[in-house]
Amino acid sequence: MENIYEILLTILLSAGGVGAIILSFSRYIAQIFIKRYEEELKAKFQNEINHYQSQLEIIKQTSLKYNDKQFEHYSLLWASLYDLKVLADSLWSIANSVNLEKFSKQLSITRTEIERSSLFIEDSHYDELINIIHSFSEYQIGKSSLIKYRSNQSFDEFQVGQMIDQNANHKSNYEILIRTIKADLKRQMGGN
């Protein structure tokens, strides 16, 4: 019986040693697989991060280009509006056909510049600019009527005074709109 007991004990000890070896080997293999999986995950996440960083860089570059173009168009628009205002003021001072023609040409140039820039300017600014053009157009019509009326041999001074008052209202409107758009453009371009 003692021999059987010793044999069983030897078998159990042998199996336990092999079991420990198998258990250790299994842990080692599991750690290798875990490290590989971790590396695969890291690589996958790094690829995603790189993709998002490149997308962000593209958006940044596109935004910078758009902002530069927008700044350029706002600058050109302001220059055109300023030229139009100067000619409108000249037409106010001396209402004659020469000043009216200069003003009319600049009005057309400014209208074209607004439409050309409409892709790069804010919608609210576009609407304000169209209002300014409308106000300048009314001013143009009023001044044109006044010049034609005065060219007649006989004209009524009261009627001329009414025309001048009406043109003064148009002038006041475009001056208010110019100040408003100037403030908006300065804000848009980063000024105060």
Residue, then its C-alpha position, 0 to 999 in steps of 0.5 A: m500500500e505504501n508503494i501505491y501511495e508513493i506512486l500516486l504522490t509521485i504522479l500528482l507531483s509530476a502532474g503539478g509540476v507540468g501543470a505549473i509549467i503549462l500555466s506559466f507558458s499559458r500566461y506568457i503566450a497570453q501576455i504576448f497576445i495582449k501586447r500585440y493587441e495593444e500595439e494594434l489598438k495603438a496603431k489604429f488610434q494613431n492612424e485615426i488621430n493622424h487622419y483627424q489632424s490632417q483633416l483639421e489642417i485642411i480646414k485650417q488652411t481653407s479657413l485662412k484662405y477664405n479669411d484672406k480672400q474675405f479681407e481682400h474683398y471687404s477692403l475693395l468694397w470699402a474703397s469703392l463705397y468711399d469713392l461713391k460717397v465722395l462723388a455723391d458729396s460732390l454731386w450734392s455740392i454741385a448738381n451738374s451733368v458732369n458730376l452726375e455722370k461720374f457718380s453714375k459710373q461709380l455707382s455701377i462699379t460699386r454695384t458690380e463690386i458688391e455682386r462680385s464679392s457676394l461669395f466672400i461677404e456675410d449675408s447680413h453685410y450683403d443686404e446692407l450693401i444692397n440697401i446702400i446701393h438702393s439709397f444711392s440709386e434714389y439719390q441719383i434719380g433725385k439729382s438727375s431729376l433736379i438737373k433736368y428740371r433746372s435745365n428748363q428755361s423756367f422752373d419753380e423755385f419751390q419745386v426745386g426746394q422740394m427736390i433738394d429736400q428729397n435729395a437731402n433725405h436720400k443723402s442722409n440715408y446713405e450717410i447713415l448706411i455708410r457709417t453702419i457698414k463701416a462699423d460692421l466691416k471693421r468688426q468683420m476684419g477684426g478692428n474695433 
